[in-house]
Structure formats: structure tokens, C-alpha cells
Amino acid sequence: MDNHRCTLGGAVWINLVNTINKRLVDMLDDPASVMLWLQKNHLLRESDLVDLEDKEHFLLIVSTLRSLRDICFAVLSDVEQKGISPMNVKRLQDMADDVNVRLALLSSAGRLELVNEGVTTGDHISYHVIASMIHTLQTVSKDRIRTCEHEDCILHFIDTSKSGKRRWCSMETCGNRHKAAEFYARKKQQE
């Protein structure tokens, strides 16, 4: 599995939507991919690693991720239509109502930081996915949240380019495939 795909969306909630691709290959079906995705998106605390060793608990987290992904995808679809539906706001509210969060004091390199963290692993993951969505919707112009323009790709991303004209989820994959296809089409036309 491509490590880059875990974070190419630019926000945790969009990265979660990107865990499924056009060929319906679901990263959440593979335990190693789930762990990689959680780690790359900085959603695991040391204590969570112990919890996830329990198979039942792990399956509960995967179920939570699937529910979150459904809501994230619905909100992303709404964003493309230029407004979040009241039904999806209610779904988000219902999920947020179930999340238990506490304040935690972190000390690193002599610096203190007050952070929100979930009481359980599921709460922690849910909180950060929902917080990522709300932060994105509050701070990023909706026209900067895009779907890759490559015809074989359905991944989403936040366009952070200065010009606001990013077209591909990743230049290394979709952008290069598009350029190669154009090159071979021109070459074939010249023959």
C-alpha cells in the first residue's frame, strides 16, 4: 500500500474518505493498512496501541472508522454541491454527542501544551476526524476542496497551491499518468 495515499488529502477527514479507491479497494479491510493509516494521520497514542492489540477492540475501531468515513463522504458530497445538508449536520451532531473528550496537559522539551483527547481510542479517533472536518470547513474555501481530475481516480484533496489551480491528488501518480497519456497521444497523432 502506498504510504503517500494515507495523507494526500491534506486533512484527516479527507484522508479517511481516500481510504477507498475507484476499484473499491478498501484500506479498512486490511489490518496493517488501518494501522498505517492511523499512524500516518497521528491518531494513535501509545496507550491506544495496547488497546488495538485486542481483536474485538480493533474491529470496533474499524467499524467506527467506516461510520466516520460515511459521514465524511456525505459532507464532502454536500461541499461539492455548495452546502451541507441539515441531515448531515444532524448526523455529525449525533456522532459528536457520542464522543467523550477530556483536556490533557502535554509536556515536551520544556514546553507545556493543553490538548483535547478522547477518553477511549474510538473517542480519540472520532474527535480528531470530526475536529479536522470542522476546522477545514471553517478555514478553507470550499472551492479548494477538490476531486482529482484524472479519469481513473476518485481521491480528494485540499488545494493548497498558491495559484489555486492544482488538478491532481498527486503529481507523482495521476499528474504523471495524465502527462504520459498526452505525450503518447501526440506521438501517435504524428505517426
MARDO-267514 format. One record per residue (C-alpha): residue in one letter; x negated, y negated, z. Coordinates in Angstrom, 2 decimals, padded with zeros to 5 digits, always signed. Each point is the difference from the previous one (the first is absolute). Layout:
REM MARDO-267514
<rest:A u:X v:Y w:Z>;
...
REM end
This chain:
REM MARDO-267514
<rest:M u:+000.00 v:+000.00 w:+000.00>;
<rest:D u:-001.20 v:-003.49 w:-000.83>;
<rest:N u:-000.95 v:-001.94 w:+003.16>;
<rest:H u:+000.56 v:-003.27 w:-001.85>;
<rest:R u:+003.66 v:+000.80 w:-000.59>;
<rest:C u:+000.60 v:-000.01 w:+003.77>;
<rest:T u:-000.52 v:-003.77 w:+000.18>;
<rest:L u:+000.35 v:-001.47 w:-003.49>;
<rest:G u:+003.42 v:-001.52 w:+000.75>;
<rest:G u:-001.51 v:-002.68 w:+002.20>;
<rest:A u:+002.41 v:+000.50 w:+002.92>;
<rest:V u:+000.76 v:+003.05 w:+002.12>;
<rest:W u:+003.67 v:+000.19 w:-001.02>;
<rest:I u:-000.82 v:-000.18 w:-003.71>;
<rest:N u:-002.76 v:+002.58 w:+000.52>;
<rest:L u:+002.67 v:+002.26 w:+001.49>;
<rest:V u:+002.21 v:-000.41 w:-003.08>;
<rest:N u:-003.05 v:+000.92 w:-002.09>;
<rest:T u:-000.30 v:+003.40 w:+001.69>;
<rest:I u:+002.12 v:+001.43 w:-002.82>;
<rest:N u:-000.90 v:-000.35 w:-003.66>;
<rest:K u:+001.77 v:+000.22 w:-003.34>;
<rest:R u:-000.52 v:+003.75 w:-000.19>;
<rest:L u:+001.72 v:+000.21 w:+003.40>;
<rest:V u:-003.21 v:+001.17 w:+001.66>;
<rest:D u:+000.61 v:-000.87 w:+003.64>;
<rest:M u:-002.99 v:-000.66 w:+002.23>;
<rest:L u:+002.24 v:+000.67 w:+003.01>;
<rest:D u:+000.24 v:+003.69 w:-001.04>;
<rest:D u:-003.68 v:+000.56 w:+000.78>;
<rest:P u:-001.14 v:-000.26 w:+003.66>;
<rest:A u:-003.53 v:-001.06 w:-000.96>;
<rest:S u:+001.37 v:-002.77 w:-002.23>;
<rest:V u:+002.33 v:-001.19 w:+002.78>;
<rest:M u:-002.93 v:-000.24 w:+002.42>;
<rest:L u:-002.14 v:-001.79 w:-002.58>;
<rest:W u:+002.80 v:-002.47 w:-000.74>;
<rest:L u:+000.57 v:-000.70 w:+003.70>;
<rest:Q u:-003.73 v:-000.53 w:+000.57>;
<rest:K u:-000.57 v:-002.19 w:-003.07>;
<rest:N u:+002.93 v:-002.21 w:+001.06>;
<rest:H u:-001.35 v:-000.25 w:+003.59>;
<rest:L u:+003.14 v:+001.46 w:+001.55>;
<rest:L u:-001.60 v:+002.48 w:+002.37>;
<rest:R u:-001.36 v:-000.54 w:+003.47>;
<rest:E u:-002.33 v:+002.54 w:+001.59>;
<rest:S u:+002.86 v:+001.29 w:+002.16>;
<rest:D u:+002.13 v:+000.54 w:-003.12>;
<rest:L u:-002.52 v:+002.47 w:-001.43>;
<rest:V u:+000.60 v:+002.35 w:+002.93>;
<rest:D u:+003.79 v:-000.30 w:-000.43>;
<rest:L u:-000.22 v:+000.81 w:-003.70>;
<rest:E u:-001.80 v:+003.28 w:+000.67>;
<rest:D u:+003.37 v:+001.34 w:+001.15>;
<rest:K u:+001.73 v:+001.30 w:-003.16>;
<rest:E u:+003.50 v:-000.92 w:+001.22>;
<rest:H u:-001.08 v:-003.53 w:+000.84>;
<rest:F u:-001.79 v:-000.32 w:-003.34>;
<rest:L u:+003.16 v:+001.05 w:-001.89>;
<rest:L u:+001.98 v:-002.58 w:+001.97>;
<rest:I u:-002.47 v:-002.70 w:-001.09>;
<rest:V u:+000.30 v:+001.11 w:-003.64>;
<rest:S u:+003.79 v:-000.19 w:+000.32>;
<rest:T u:-000.33 v:-003.51 w:+001.45>;
<rest:L u:-002.28 v:-000.99 w:-002.89>;
<rest:R u:+002.54 v:+001.30 w:-002.53>;
<rest:S u:+002.82 v:-002.01 w:+001.64>;
<rest:L u:-002.19 v:-003.09 w:+000.08>;
<rest:R u:-000.96 v:+000.52 w:-003.64>;
<rest:D u:+003.67 v:+000.20 w:-001.01>;
<rest:I u:+000.68 v:-003.35 w:+001.68>;
<rest:C u:-003.18 v:-001.56 w:-001.41>;
<rest:F u:+000.91 v:+001.15 w:-003.51>;
<rest:A u:+003.55 v:-001.38 w:+000.37>;
<rest:V u:-001.34 v:-003.36 w:+001.19>;
<rest:L u:-002.55 v:-000.05 w:-002.82>;
<rest:S u:+002.81 v:+000.64 w:-002.49>;
<rest:D u:+001.96 v:-002.85 w:+001.59>;
<rest:V u:-003.02 v:-002.31 w:-000.27>;
<rest:E u:-000.16 v:+000.75 w:-003.73>;
<rest:Q u:+003.67 v:-001.08 w:-000.17>;
<rest:K u:-000.95 v:-003.21 w:+001.92>;
<rest:G u:+001.80 v:+000.64 w:+003.30>;
<rest:I u:+000.18 v:+002.55 w:+002.80>;
<rest:S u:+003.45 v:+001.51 w:+000.31>;
<rest:P u:+001.89 v:-000.20 w:+003.31>;
<rest:M u:+000.12 v:+003.81 w:+000.00>;
<rest:N u:-003.80 v:+000.24 w:-000.07>;
<rest:V u:-000.33 v:-002.70 w:+002.65>;
<rest:K u:+002.29 v:+002.15 w:+002.17>;
<rest:R u:-002.07 v:+003.12 w:-000.72>;
<rest:L u:-003.15 v:-001.87 w:+000.99>;
<rest:Q u:+001.66 v:-001.31 w:+003.15>;
<rest:D u:+001.15 v:+003.49 w:+000.97>;
<rest:M u:-003.51 v:+001.35 w:-000.46>;
<rest:A u:-001.52 v:-002.92 w:+001.93>;
<rest:D u:+002.48 v:+000.61 w:+002.85>;
<rest:D u:-001.42 v:+003.51 w:+000.41>;
<rest:V u:-003.63 v:-001.14 w:+000.25>;
<rest:N u:-001.48 v:-000.46 w:+003.48>;
<rest:V u:-002.90 v:-002.47 w:+000.09>;
<rest:R u:-002.21 v:-001.20 w:+002.83>;
<rest:L u:-002.74 v:-002.59 w:+000.31>;
<rest:A u:-003.55 v:+001.31 w:+000.27>;
<rest:L u:-003.19 v:-001.83 w:+000.86>;
<rest:L u:-002.96 v:+000.99 w:-002.15>;
<rest:S u:-003.59 v:-000.89 w:+000.83>;
<rest:S u:-002.62 v:+000.20 w:-002.71>;
<rest:A u:-003.45 v:-001.58 w:-000.04>;
<rest:G u:+000.90 v:-002.22 w:+002.96>;
<rest:R u:+003.12 v:-001.28 w:-001.73>;
<rest:L u:+003.54 v:+000.54 w:+001.27>;
<rest:E u:+003.00 v:+000.48 w:-002.23>;
<rest:L u:+003.66 v:+000.47 w:+000.87>;
<rest:V u:+001.74 v:+002.34 w:-002.47>;
<rest:N u:+003.31 v:+001.77 w:-000.43>;
<rest:E u:-000.14 v:+003.75 w:-000.16>;
<rest:G u:+002.55 v:+002.76 w:-000.09>;
<rest:V u:+000.64 v:+002.04 w:+003.13>;
<rest:T u:-000.16 v:+003.27 w:-001.98>;
<rest:T u:-001.84 v:+000.81 w:-003.23>;
<rest:G u:+003.27 v:-000.25 w:-001.93>;
<rest:D u:+000.82 v:-003.34 w:+001.62>;
<rest:H u:-003.49 v:-001.28 w:-000.80>;
<rest:I u:+000.20 v:+000.97 w:-003.66>;
<rest:S u:+003.57 v:-001.27 w:-000.39>;
<rest:Y u:-000.82 v:-003.32 w:+001.66>;
<rest:H u:-002.97 v:-000.65 w:-002.27>;
<rest:V u:+001.85 v:+000.95 w:-003.20>;
<rest:I u:+002.98 v:-002.22 w:+000.89>;
<rest:A u:-002.27 v:-002.84 w:+001.17>;
<rest:S u:-001.95 v:+000.26 w:-003.26>;
<rest:M u:+003.20 v:-000.31 w:-002.01>;
<rest:I u:+001.30 v:-002.99 w:+001.94>;
<rest:H u:-003.39 v:-001.74 w:-000.14>;
<rest:T u:-000.24 v:+000.55 w:-003.76>;
<rest:L u:+003.52 v:-001.26 w:-000.64>;
<rest:Q u:-000.67 v:-003.09 w:+002.12>;
<rest:T u:-003.40 v:-000.89 w:-001.47>;
<rest:V u:-000.13 v:+001.30 w:-003.59>;
<rest:S u:+001.97 v:-001.39 w:-002.90>;
<rest:K u:+002.38 v:+002.69 w:-001.23>;
<rest:D u:-001.27 v:-000.38 w:-003.56>;
<rest:R u:-003.44 v:+001.09 w:+001.24>;
<rest:I u:+001.37 v:+003.41 w:+001.04>;
<rest:R u:-000.20 v:+002.05 w:-003.18>;
<rest:T u:+000.20 v:+003.39 w:-001.66>;
<rest:C u:-002.99 v:+001.06 w:-002.06>;
<rest:E u:+000.55 v:-000.74 w:-003.70>;
<rest:H u:-001.57 v:+003.24 w:-001.22>;
<rest:E u:+002.72 v:+002.15 w:-001.55>;
<rest:D u:-001.09 v:+003.12 w:+001.90>;
<rest:C u:-000.19 v:-001.68 w:+003.41>;
<rest:I u:+002.65 v:-000.98 w:+002.55>;
<rest:L u:-002.33 v:-001.23 w:+002.75>;
<rest:H u:+000.57 v:-003.41 w:+001.57>;
<rest:F u:-002.39 v:-002.67 w:+001.21>;
<rest:I u:-000.26 v:-003.55 w:+001.29>;
<rest:D u:-001.66 v:-002.25 w:-002.57>;
<rest:T u:-002.64 v:-001.89 w:+001.94>;
<rest:S u:-001.82 v:-001.26 w:-003.09>;
<rest:K u:-000.60 v:-003.72 w:-000.22>;
<rest:S u:+001.82 v:-000.30 w:-003.33>;
<rest:G u:+002.92 v:+002.21 w:+001.05>;
<rest:K u:-000.25 v:+002.04 w:-003.21>;
<rest:R u:-001.10 v:+003.39 w:+001.29>;
<rest:R u:+001.71 v:+002.73 w:-002.02>;
<rest:W u:-001.42 v:+003.27 w:+001.27>;
<rest:C u:+000.08 v:+001.80 w:+003.31>;
<rest:S u:-003.68 v:+000.66 w:-000.60>;
<rest:M u:-002.25 v:-001.20 w:-002.77>;
<rest:E u:-002.13 v:+003.12 w:+000.48>;
<rest:T u:+002.88 v:+002.30 w:-000.93>;
<rest:C u:+002.99 v:-001.56 w:-001.72>;
<rest:G u:-001.78 v:-003.06 w:-001.36>;
<rest:N u:-002.78 v:+002.06 w:-001.55>;
<rest:R u:+002.47 v:+002.55 w:-001.40>;
<rest:H u:+001.93 v:-002.84 w:-001.66>;
<rest:K u:-003.16 v:-001.56 w:-001.44>;
<rest:A u:-001.19 v:+003.38 w:-001.30>;
<rest:A u:+003.39 v:+000.68 w:-001.62>;
<rest:E u:-000.08 v:-003.43 w:-001.71>;
<rest:F u:-003.56 v:+000.63 w:-001.22>;
<rest:Y u:+000.86 v:+003.39 w:-001.50>;
<rest:A u:+003.17 v:-001.41 w:-001.58>;
<rest:R u:-002.03 v:-002.78 w:-001.67>;
<rest:K u:-002.63 v:+002.50 w:-001.10>;
<rest:K u:+002.63 v:+002.30 w:-001.49>;
<rest:Q u:+001.62 v:-002.96 w:-001.79>;
<rest:Q u:-003.34 v:-000.94 w:-001.60>;
<rest:E u:-000.49 v:+003.50 w:-001.43>;
REM end
